[in-house]
């Protein structure tokens, strides 16, 4: 024991010297710590659902667009108070709905609202990383507060891969704590920033996600793919059933990945969900044909699944046409006594 402690101290001291020399050398060679993007999440339900930090603001790494988060934890203007006589659309989704890489005013939610103004308010409830499961939890617990007349779900195929990998059973909060710790170190150490960058380059998480999604299209009848699709459809139908019970309108908008609009026979996963919704009388819009008709596709896709400002404009036009064609904007919920009382208190 007497020899162990000095040897341990010597080893730790040596590691500290080597680490310090490496850090200084990297900085002299021009390697710098990461710049913080100030991306912040707020936990609404431990382990399963998160939102953006209410009241926070930052600029996106891609494009330098301002992100301003409202009191409800979303990238939008305040959802409350409810303005009398306004038809309210709650648009649930992930980073595609959020508007990754584009300015807030160019997102399809904001463009759709501009088209339908002044009688329609579109609430952008898109959060990066959300799947259909998180959207169900949010609508179940907080949906009534925002008094939607119509609930729309923006679906992207990586929702299915998350279900397929059992994503909803993972301790998500602990995983993000690890990510935050690594980011904190990378913002203070050139060595950690370099290792993180090299690891990301080797693993290439974006391409791994594309491969998982492509697998859904290539093997739609594989048992594990069918199970994942069924779980996703079940989550979607839970939202639809709850909307029916509450008297809210409901519809689904299906977004393709970029690779799907560049070739034939790649839209099977969306067609499966489309068939399930149609069979149950649920309005559904598959944006695959609309976006596939635009050439070149690089004008409307920013990356593997996110849209450019032009892509958001194309999507907003298609969604607006669909809403009018399906008469989804024609019927308002009757105002119940408790709704009237709540609105009076808000005013």
Residue pairs with C-beta under 8 A, 6 or more apart in sequence:
19 191
22 191
23 189
23 190
23 191
26 190
26 191
26 194
27 190
31 190
31 193
31 194
32 190
32 193
33 186
33 187
33 188
33 189
33 190
33 192
33 193
34 183
34 186
34 187
34 193
34 196
35 187
36 183
36 187
37 58
37 59
37 60
37 61
38 56
38 58
39 58
40 52
40 53
40 56
40 58
41 50
41 51
41 52
41 53
41 176
42 50
42 51
42 52
42 53
42 54
42 73
43 49
43 50
43 173
44 50
44 51
44 73
44 138
44 141
44 142
45 137
45 141
46 173
47 171
47 172
47 173
48 133
48 134
48 137
48 168
48 172
49 130
49 134
49 137
49 138
50 127
50 129
50 134
50 172
50 173
50 176
51 72
51 73
51 74
51 127
52 67
52 69
52 73
52 74
52 75
52 127
53 69
53 73
54 69
54 70
54 71
54 72
54 73
55 69
55 70
55 71
56 67
56 69
57 66
57 67
57 68
57 69
58 66
58 67
59 65
59 66
59 67
60 67
60 100
60 101
62 100
62 101
62 302
63 101
63 102
63 103
65 101
65 102
65 103
65 104
66 103
66 104
67 75
67 104
68 75
68 104
69 75
70 76
70 77
70 78
70 79
71 78
71 80
72 78
72 79
72 80
72 142
72 146
73 127
74 123
74 124
74 125
74 126
74 127
75 98
75 99
75 104
75 124
75 126
76 104
76 109
76 123
76 124
76 125
79 123
79 146
80 145
80 146
80 346
81 343
81 346
81 347
82 88
82 146
82 147
82 343
82 346
83 121
84 343
85 119
86 119
86 120
86 121
87 116
87 119
87 120
87 121
87 149
87 150
87 329
87 332
88 120
88 121
88 123
88 146
88 147
88 148
88 149
88 150
89 112
89 113
89 120
89 121
89 122
89 123
89 148
89 149
89 150
89 151
89 152
90 123
90 125
90 139
90 143
90 146
90 148
90 150
90 151
90 152
91 97
91 109
91 122
91 123
91 124
91 125
91 126
91 152
91 154
92 125
92 126
92 130
92 135
92 138
92 139
92 151
92 152
92 153
92 154
92 239
93 125
93 126
93 127
93 130
93 135
93 153
93 154
93 155
93 156
94 126
94 127
94 128
94 129
94 130
94 131
94 154
94 156
94 158
94 159
95 126
95 127
95 128
95 129
95 306
96 126
96 154
96 156
96 255
96 305
96 306
96 307
97 107
97 108
97 109
97 124
97 125
97 126
97 154
98 107
98 124
98 126
98 127
98 128
99 106
99 107
99 108
99 109
99 124
99 126
99 312
100 128
100 302
100 306
101 302
101 303
101 306
101 308
102 302
102 307
102 308
102 309
102 312
103 309
104 110
106 309
106 312
106 313
107 124
107 312
108 307
108 312
108 313
108 315
108 316
108 319
109 122
109 123
109 124
109 126
109 316
110 122
110 124
111 312
111 313
111 316
112 122
112 316
112 319
112 320
113 120
113 121
113 122
115 316
115 317
115 320
116 122
116 320
116 323
116 329
120 329
123 146
123 148
125 135
125 138
126 154
127 134
130 138
131 158
131 159
131 162
131 163
131 167
131 168
131 235
132 153
132 155
132 159
132 163
132 232
132 235
132 236
132 239
133 162
133 163
133 167
133 168
133 235
135 153
135 235
135 239
136 235
136 238
136 239
136 242
139 151
139 239
139 242
139 243
140 242
143 151
143 242
143 246
143 248
144 246
147 339
147 342
147 343
148 248
149 248
149 249
149 331
149 332
149 333
150 248
150 249
150 250
150 251
150 328
150 329
151 239
151 243
151 248
151 249
151 250
151 251
152 250
152 251
152 252
152 253
152 319
153 236
153 239
153 250
153 251
153 252
153 253
154 253
154 255
155 232
155 236
155 252
155 253
155 254
155 255
155 270
155 273
156 255
156 257
156 305
157 213
157 216
157 256
157 257
157 269
157 270
157 305
158 209
158 212
158 213
158 305
159 232
160 213
160 216
160 228
160 229
160 232
160 269
161 209
161 212
161 213
161 216
161 228
162 168
163 228
163 231
163 232
163 235
164 212
164 224
164 225
164 227
164 228
182 192
182 196
185 192
186 192
186 193
186 196
187 193
206 303
206 304
209 304
210 257
210 259
210 304
213 257
213 259
214 259
215 225
216 225
216 228
216 229
216 268
216 269
217 260
217 265
217 266
217 267
217 268
217 269
219 225
220 226
220 229
220 268
220 269
220 272
229 269
229 272
229 273
232 273
233 272
233 273
233 276
236 252
236 273
236 276
236 277
237 276
237 280
237 282
239 250
240 250
240 277
240 280
240 282
243 249
243 250
244 250
247 333
247 334
248 333
249 328
249 331
250 282
250 283
251 282
251 283
251 284
251 285
251 322
251 323
251 326
251 328
252 273
252 277
252 282
252 283
252 284
252 285
253 284
253 285
253 287
253 319
253 322
254 270
254 273
254 274
254 284
254 285
254 286
254 287
254 288
255 287
255 305
255 315
256 267
256 270
256 287
256 288
256 291
256 292
257 304
257 305
258 297
258 301
258 303
258 304
258 305
259 266
259 304
260 266
260 267
260 270
260 288
260 292
261 288
261 291
261 292
261 294
261 297
261 301
262 297
267 286
267 288
270 286
270 288
271 286
273 284
274 284
274 286
277 283
277 284
278 284
283 322
283 326
283 328
285 318
285 319
285 322
287 315
287 318
290 314
290 315
290 318
291 297
291 300
291 301
291 311
291 314
291 315
294 300
294 314
299 308
299 310
299 311
300 307
300 308
300 310
300 311
300 314
301 307
301 308
301 311
302 308
302 311
307 314
307 315
322 328
323 329
335 343
